[in-house]
Amino acid sequence: PSVSPDGSTLAFENDSAYFTGFTIQFMDLGTRTVRPLRFAGQRPRWSPLGDQVAFVNAQHVWLIRPDGTGLRRVTMSDRQYLEGLTWSDDGRWLLGHARIRGQPTVVVIEAATGMELPLGFTSGWYDGEVGAPVPAWRPGS
C-alpha cells in the first residue's frame, strides 16, 4: 500500500473478483470508504505531489490520477517491468526494474514522456524474487 502525501488516501492492490488478479483501489482513510477503480495493477505508488499514482500492469508502468481519470501507459518498449517503483522527490522520474536481455536492470523512467534510461551497470543486481528490494532514490539527490 501507498499513502498519499497529504495522508488522506491509501492506494493499494486487491485480489478482485472482477479480474483474474490484482486491481488498484483507493481508500479514504477518514471514512474507510474503498473506491475500486476496476483496472488491473500491482504495487501502486503515489507521486510526491499527490497528483498521480504509478503502478505495474502487464509488465508495463502505468499512471493514473487519484480520481481514476487519465489512465495511461508510460512505458512503450518491449521491456518487461517487474513490480516495485519509486518516485524521485520532484515527481519527474520513476525508478523500476525491467528485464533487458533476460537480466533485471534498474531503469530510470521520465513520467511525462516515458523516456527510459537503463542503468547498464545494474544488470543482474536484482534476482526478480518477490520481496526483493525495490530501487530507491537517495534523499536529497
C-alpha positions, 0 to 999 in steps of 0.5 A, spaced: 500 500 500 501 507 498 499 513 502 498 519 499 502 525 501 497 529 504 495 522 508 488 522 506 488 516 501 491 509 501 492 506 494 493 499 494 492 492 490 486 487 491 485 480 489 478 482 485 473 478 483 472 482 477 479 480 474 483 474 474 488 478 479 490 484 482 486 491 481 488 498 484 483 501 489 483 507 493 481 508 500 479 514 504 482 513 510 477 518 514 471 514 512 474 507 510 470 508 504 474 503 498 473 506 491 475 500 486 477 503 480 476 496 476 483 496 472 488 491 473 495 493 477 500 491 482 504 495 487 501 502 486 505 508 488 503 515 489 507 521 486 510 526 491 505 531 489 499 527 490 497 528 483 498 521 480 499 514 482 504 509 478 503 502 478 505 495 474 500 492 469 502 487 464 509 488 465 508 495 463 508 502 468 502 505 468 499 512 471 493 514 473 490 520 477 487 519 484 480 520 481 481 514 476 481 519 470 487 519 465 489 512 465 495 511 461 501 507 459 508 510 460 512 505 458 512 503 450 518 498 449 518 491 449 521 491 456 518 487 461 517 491 468 517 487 474 513 490 480 516 495 485 517 503 483 519 509 486 518 516 485 524 521 485 522 527 490 520 532 484 515 527 481 519 527 474 522 520 474 520 513 476 525 508 478 523 500 476 526 494 474 525 491 467 528 485 464 533 487 458 536 481 455 533 476 460 537 480 466 533 485 471 536 492 470 534 498 474 531 503 469 530 510 470 523 512 467 521 520 465 513 520 467 511 525 462 514 522 456 516 515 458 523 516 456 527 510 459 534 510 461 537 503 463 542 503 468 547 498 464 551 497 470 545 494 474 544 488 470 543 482 474 543 486 481 536 484 482 534 476 482 526 478 480 524 474 487 518 477 490 520 481 496 526 483 493 528 490 494 525 495 490 530 501 487 530 507 491 532 514 490 537 517 495 534 523 499 536 529 497 539 527 490 
